[in-house]
Amino acid sequence: MALGREPDVVDNVANNIATYDEKREPHRDPPFETGIYGYDVEKTQERGRKMSRIGGPKDIGVGDSDADSEDMSVGKQMEMEASNAIKYRTCSWPKTAALLFAEYICLAIMSFPYSYSVLGLVPGLIITVVVAALVLYTSLIVWEFCLRHPEIRDVCDLGQMLYFGWRWVWYLTAVMFLLNNTFIQGLHVLTGAKYLNTMTNHSVCTIGFSAIMAVVSWACSLPRTFDTLSKLATLSAFFTFISVLLAAIFAGIEAHPKGYNTGGPAGTLVGEPKVLVIAASGTTFISGMNAFLNISYTFIGQITLPSFIAEMKEPKDFPKALWAVTIAEIIVFSLVGAIVYAYTGTQYNTAPAFGSLGNELYLKVSFSFMIPTLIFLGVLYASVSARFVFFRIFEGTRHKGNHTVVGWASWAGILAVLWIVAFIVAEVIPFFSDLLSLMSSLFDSFFGFIFWGTAYMRMRRADYGPGWITKRGIRGLWGFSLNLVIILIGCYMLTAGTYATVQSIIDNYRSGLFGSAFSCKGNGL
C-alpha cells in the first residue's frame, strides 16, 4: 500500500487548515506538536509518508496519489456544495458539542447506580474516570485521523483505510456499523414503550406503544443535516440534565426507596439502604464484568465521530466540543450515580434508577423529562445510518444536495426501513438487553478501542517510518505501550465481555426471566 512522499517533507493536510511548508530534519518533532497522554495532536499538518485513501469500498492500488486528499479537502468540499440547497459541512463546534451532549448525556446515566452497587462506590468512580479518559484519548485519535483524511465520511471509510485498503474490511465494518446503530434504535423503541407504560399504567398493549415510539422517531429523523438535528440535540441534552437532577433530588428527599422493608421475592429488600465502598465478597465475574461493560458502553460513542467531523465547517475545532462533553460526563455521571446509589443502596437499586423512587409522582415527573432523549438518541443513530446508505446511493447526483422528490422519498424510505427493523428487533427478541450487551461487546471492542490503537500506530509509522517506536525515544515507547494496552482492552472486551453476556443470557433463560416475542405484557417501571 502506497504511503506517498519522502519522509523529509512536511505535508499539508487540508487547504482550510493553516499550512507549514518548510524542510525538517529527519525524525525531528514538529514545532506544532503537543502531547496528550503521550499522543501527538498534529493540528496543522501531517508529516512524512501518507496512508492511501478511499471514497468507498474500492480497490486501492500502490500508485494512489497524495493529491487525492487535497482534492477532497474541507475547503474544496464546501466549495463544491456552495450552490446546493442542502449543505452538509455547516456545523460549528458548539452545534457538534450539542450532538455529543445528546449522544452521551442519556438514559444510560441512570444505570450507573446499579453498576456502583455491584462494583462498589470507590472502584465504580475510578472506572468512570479511567474509561472517560481513555475515550477522550481515543476520540482525539479519531479526530487527528479525520484531519489527515478529510474525505472520510464515516467509520466504514476509516476502517478500510486503517486496514490497508482491504475491500472486505469496509463491508465488515459496514455490517457492524448498521447492526450496532439499528440495535440502539431498537433499544429506544423498547425504552419508549416502557415510559408510556409507566405513565399510563399500561393502558395500551405494549406492541402499540412500541409502534407509536417508532413512528414518532421516524418523523423526528427526517432532517437531513446534523446542523438541523443539533437544535433538537440541545433540547434533548437540557431535558436529560433536568431529569437526572430531579431523580437525584427526589431520591434524597423521599423517606424511603421503592420496596423498602418489604422483603421482596428473594427476601433481600430489608433494612436501611446499604452502600458498599468496594465490591461485596462473592461478587461473580459475570455480574462484575456486566457492571464494568455498562459503564464502558455509556462512554463509548466513537462510531459516530467521523460522521460528525465530516459535517463540521472547521474540523480543527472538534476538541473543544470533545473536552466540554467529557468534563460534563465525568461530573454528571459520577455525582448522579453516587447520590442515587447512596439513597437507594445495593438492595433497593434498579436499572434505570427511576424505578428505585418510592414516590410514584417523583418517578413519573423525573422520568417524563427523559422523553426527548428517549426519542432523539435513536433518531441520531438512525440519521447516521441513513446518511451512510443515502450517500452511497446518490453520491455525485443532484439528489444528494438538493430538494428533489427522489431524494426526499429515498431518504424517508431508508429511515422507514431502519425504524421498521428496529421495531421488529425490539419486539421479537425476548432477551433484548442482554443481546444489546452482546452486540456491544462484539462491536464496541472495535469501535471503542481496537480501531483507534491501530490508527495511532499507523499514523506514527507514516510520520517516522519503520522503527518509529525507538526513533522518538521515550515518547515513542510510551505512545506505543499505551495504544497497545488500548488494543488489548478491546480484545478483552471482545472475549471476556462476550463470554459474560452469553453466560448471562443462559442464566436468565434458566431462571425464566425472559418473556415472549410480540407480547402485550406491560413493561413499565
Summary of the structure (lengths in Angstrom):
residues: 525
radius of gyration: 23.8
end to end distance: 54.7
largest distance: 75.5
contacts: 1821
relative contact order: 0.16
helix: 65%
strand: 3%
